[in-house]
Amino acid sequence: MTMAGTNLLFQKLESARELPTIPAVLIPLLRYMGQPAESLDVHQVVKLISQDKSLAARCLQVANSPLFGASHQVETIQSAVVALGLDRIQEIAISCSLLRLLPGGSFGVNPSALWAHSLACAMVSRVFASRIGFCDSGKAYAAGLLHDVGMVALLWVSPHDFRRCFEYARTAGIPLQEAEQRILGFTHCECGGIIARNWHLPPDLVEAICCHHSPKKAVSNPELTCIVSVSDLLCRLGGLGYGYVEHKQTSFDEEPGFSFLAARHRALQPFDLARFTFETEGLLEEVRSVVKQVYGATQ
């Protein structure tokens, strides 16, 4: 891409008019659901979801999908929470919120694959954060969930360029950010930083979005960024990437994000990657199921 083209693309990214707005309920919902399970109140979850009528309607639509096997018609959000449980309704609400961010039309990557990766990264980030004793597993979940919003930004302002990068990455079997760097001269990480700042997200979430593929650059909360970086890689290695196979050989112990965390946490010395992958496979399978069901029910 030429310098002029790059500048024009960044101008579009900087313009709030060119980008979607984050559903108002998403961040409060993430913050609330990040608390310990025993302190959660079903009524508060119902209240949060009900504040967004479109989101509430989609949650009900999904809850009544035959794929979820409801034994009777679910007519209220409270009934949906009771029928499906807090964890499942959270995943449905978040998946529906994320799907609303995407522009219409075809753009190469399957939207359900994109959000499956994001939701998987969120869930693995939360588990990984708890495993090493990170102080805020809820924030790790939120950072994992939003780490790839730069792709959303690119899809809004330049879907043709995103498609070129995606097709190149898929054909070559390389990480998407490498294809973006070669073709565009920048990656979805920089784009994500712009949209995250437009959304007024907290600085450490902005940093995790900007630096999850270059965790050495993180300064405000490097531990959070490294958790997301490691979790992103674990999900891609576990088959929940962007719908294609990456052929790049990875030495996990040499990844900068993992090296940073391993130097600070005894729980990672040594780290049994095979065991952790086995332990999280149930999470990844749940993500595949939920996203497939949500995406199918909201078409």
C-alpha positions in Angstrom: 0.0 0.0 0.0 1.3 3.5 -0.9 2.0 6.1 1.8 -1.0 8.1 0.5 -3.2 5.1 0.8 -2.0 4.4 4.3 -2.6 8.0 5.4 -6.2 8.0 3.9 -7.0 4.7 5.7 -5.8 6.1 9.0 -7.8 9.2 8.5 -10.9 7.1 8.0 -10.0 5.1 11.1 -9.6 8.3 13.2 -13.1 9.5 12.1 -15.7 8.2 14.6 -18.2 8.5 11.7 -16.5 5.7 9.9 -16.6 3.3 12.8 -19.3 1.4 14.7 -20.1 2.3 18.3 -19.7 -0.3 21.0 -23.0 -1.5 22.4 -23.5 0.6 25.6 -24.3 -2.5 27.7 -21.2 -4.5 26.8 -18.6 -2.9 29.0 -20.8 -2.7 32.2 -21.8 -6.4 31.5 -18.2 -7.4 31.2 -17.3 -5.5 34.3 -20.1 -7.1 36.3 -19.7 -10.6 35.1 -16.0 -10.3 35.9 -16.8 -10.6 39.6 -16.6 -13.9 41.5 -19.6 -16.1 40.6 -20.9 -16.3 44.2 -21.4 -12.5 44.2 -23.4 -12.3 41.0 -27.1 -11.4 41.1 -29.4 -12.8 38.4 -31.6 -9.7 38.7 -28.6 -7.4 37.9 -27.7 -9.4 34.8 -31.3 -9.2 33.7 -31.3 -5.5 34.3 -28.1 -4.9 32.3 -29.2 -7.0 29.3 -32.7 -5.5 29.3 -31.3 -2.0 28.9 -30.5 -2.8 25.3 -33.8 -3.8 23.7 -32.1 -5.1 20.5 -29.7 -7.2 22.5 -32.5 -8.5 24.8 -34.5 -9.5 21.7 -31.6 -11.4 20.2 -30.9 -13.2 23.5 -34.5 -14.3 23.6 -34.3 -15.4 19.9 -31.2 -17.5 20.6 -32.6 -18.9 23.9 -35.6 -20.1 22.0 -33.5 -21.7 19.2 -34.1 -25.5 18.9 -30.3 -25.8 19.2 -30.4 -24.8 22.8 -33.2 -27.3 23.5 -35.5 -25.1 25.7 -38.3 -27.3 26.9 -40.8 -24.4 26.7 -41.1 -20.9 25.2 -38.7 -18.5 26.9 -40.5 -15.1 27.0 -38.3 -13.0 29.4 -34.6 -12.4 29.9 -35.0 -13.7 33.5 -36.5 -16.9 32.2 -33.6 -17.2 29.7 -31.1 -16.7 32.5 -32.8 -19.4 34.6 -33.2 -21.8 31.7 -29.6 -21.4 30.3 -27.6 -20.3 33.4 -25.5 -17.2 34.0 -22.4 -18.4 32.1 -24.4 -19.3 29.0 -26.5 -16.2 28.9 -23.3 -14.1 29.3 -21.8 -15.8 26.3 -24.9 -15.4 24.3 -25.2 -11.7 25.2 -21.5 -11.0 24.4 -21.6 -12.9 21.1 -24.8 -11.0 20.0 -23.1 -7.7 21.0 -20.0 -8.5 19.0 -21.9 -9.6 15.9 -23.7 -6.2 15.9 -20.3 -4.5 15.4 -19.7 -6.1 12.0 -20.7 -4.4 8.7 -23.1 -6.2 6.4 -21.9 -8.1 3.3 -19.3 -10.7 2.6 -15.7 -9.9 3.4 -13.8 -13.2 3.2 -13.6 -14.3 6.8 -16.5 -16.2 8.4 -17.9 -13.8 11.1 -18.6 -16.8 13.4 -14.9 -17.8 13.2 -13.8 -14.3 14.1 -16.1 -14.1 17.1 -15.3 -17.7 18.1 -11.7 -16.7 18.3 -12.5 -13.6 20.3 -14.7 -15.4 22.8 -12.2 -18.3 23.1 -9.4 -15.8 23.8 -11.5 -14.2 26.5 -12.3 -17.4 28.3 -8.7 -18.7 28.0 -7.4 -15.4 29.2 -9.6 -15.6 32.3 -8.5 -19.1 33.1 -4.8 -18.4 32.4 -5.0 -15.2 34.6 -6.5 -17.2 37.5 -3.9 -19.9 37.0 -1.0 -17.4 37.5 -2.7 -15.3 40.2 -3.3 -12.2 38.1 -5.2 -9.7 40.2 -8.2 -9.1 37.8 -9.3 -12.1 35.8 -12.4 -10.2 34.7 -10.3 -7.6 33.0 -8.3 -10.3 31.4 -11.6 -11.7 30.0 -12.5 -8.2 28.6 -9.1 -7.7 27.1 -9.2 -11.1 25.4 -12.7 -10.5 24.1 -11.8 -7.2 22.5 -8.2 -7.8 21.4 -9.1 -8.1 17.7 -11.5 -5.1 17.4 -8.9 -3.7 14.9 -10.3 -6.2 12.4 -13.7 -4.7 12.9 -12.3 -1.3 12.2 -10.6 -2.5 9.0 -13.8 -4.2 7.8 -15.7 -0.9 8.1 -13.2 1.4 6.4 -11.5 -0.8 3.9 -13.1 -4.3 3.5 -11.2 -4.8 0.2 -7.8 -4.4 1.9 -8.9 -6.7 4.7 -10.0 -9.4 2.2 -6.6 -9.1 0.4 -4.8 -9.7 3.7 -7.0 -12.5 4.8 -6.7 -14.4 1.5 -2.9 -13.9 1.5 -2.7 -15.2 5.1 -4.9 -18.2 4.3 -3.1 -19.1 1.1 0.4 -18.8 2.7 -0.7 -20.3 6.1 0.8 -17.4 8.0 -0.5 -15.4 10.9 -2.9 -12.7 9.8 -0.9 -9.9 11.3 2.1 -10.9 9.2 0.0 -10.7 6.0 -1.3 -7.3 7.1 2.2 -6.0 7.7 3.4 -7.1 4.3 0.4 -5.8 2.4 -0.7 -2.7 4.3 2.4 -1.8 6.3 0.5 -2.0 9.6 -1.7 -4.5 11.4 -5.1 -4.8 13.1 -3.3 -3.9 16.3 -2.8 -0.3 15.3 -6.3 -0.1 14.0 -7.6 -1.6 17.2 -5.9 1.1 19.2 -7.7 3.7 17.2 -11.2 2.2 17.7 -10.5 1.4 21.4 -9.6 5.1 22.0 -12.7 6.2 20.1 -14.7 4.0 22.5 -12.9 5.5 25.5 -11.8 2.1 26.8 -9.5 2.1 29.8 -5.8 2.6 28.9 -4.7 -0.9 29.9 -7.3 -2.4 27.6 -6.3 -0.1 24.8 -2.7 -1.2 25.4 -3.6 -4.9 25.3 -5.5 -4.4 22.0 -2.5 -2.4 20.5 0.3 -4.7 21.7 -1.0 -8.3 21.9 1.3 -9.2 19.0 4.2 -7.1 20.3 3.9 -7.5 24.1 7.4 -6.1 24.7 5.9 -2.7 23.9 3.4 -2.7 26.7 4.3 -0.4 29.6 1.1 0.5 31.6 0.0 -3.1 32.3 2.4 -5.5 30.5 1.1 -8.5 32.5 -2.4 -8.0 31.1 -1.1 -7.7 27.5 1.1 -10.8 27.9 -1.9 -12.8 29.2 -3.9 -11.9 26.1 -0.9 -12.5 23.8 -0.4 -16.0 25.2 -4.1 -16.8 25.2 -4.4 -15.6 21.6 -1.6 -18.0 20.6 -3.1 -20.9 22.6 -6.5 -20.5 20.8 -4.8 -20.4 17.4 -2.8 -23.5 18.2 -6.0 -25.1 19.5 -7.8 -24.7 16.2 -9.8 -21.6 17.1 -8.1 -19.1 14.9 -9.7 -17.4 11.9 -10.9 -20.4 10.0 -7.6 -21.5 8.4 -4.5 -23.4 9.5 -1.3 -21.5 10.3 1.8 -23.5 9.3 4.2 -21.3 11.2 6.3 -23.3 13.7 6.1 -21.8 17.2 8.4 -22.4 20.1 6.0 -21.5 22.9 8.7 -21.1 25.6 10.4 -18.5 23.4 7.3 -16.3 22.9 7.9 -12.9 24.5 4.6 -12.8 26.3 5.1 -16.2 27.8 8.8 -15.4 28.7 7.7 -12.2 30.6 5.0 -14.1 32.6 7.2 -17.1 33.3 9.9 -14.9 34.8 7.3 -13.6 37.3 5.1 -16.5 38.2 6.2 -19.8 39.7 3.1 -21.5 38.4 4.6 -21.3 34.9 7.9 -22.9 36.0 7.7 -25.4 34.4 4.5 -24.9 32.3 2.9 -28.0 31.0 1.5 -26.8 27.7 -0.1 -30.1 26.7 -1.9 -30.3 30.1 -3.2 -26.8 29.9 -4.3 -27.3 26.3 -6.2 -30.4 27.4 -7.8 -28.6 30.4 -9.0 -25.7 28.1 -10.3 -28.0 25.3 -13.7 -28.1 27.0 -13.8 -24.3 27.0 -12.9 -24.2 23.3 -15.5 -26.8 22.4 -18.2 -24.8 24.3 -17.2 -21.7 22.4 -17.5 -23.5 19.1 -21.0 -24.6 20.1 -22.3 -21.3 21.4 -21.0 -19.2 18.6 -22.3 -21.6 16.0 -25.7 -21.5 17.7 -25.8 -17.8 18.2 -24.6 -17.0 14.7 -27.1 -19.4 13.2 -30.0 -18.0 15.2 -29.3 -14.4 14.4 -29.2 -14.6 10.6 
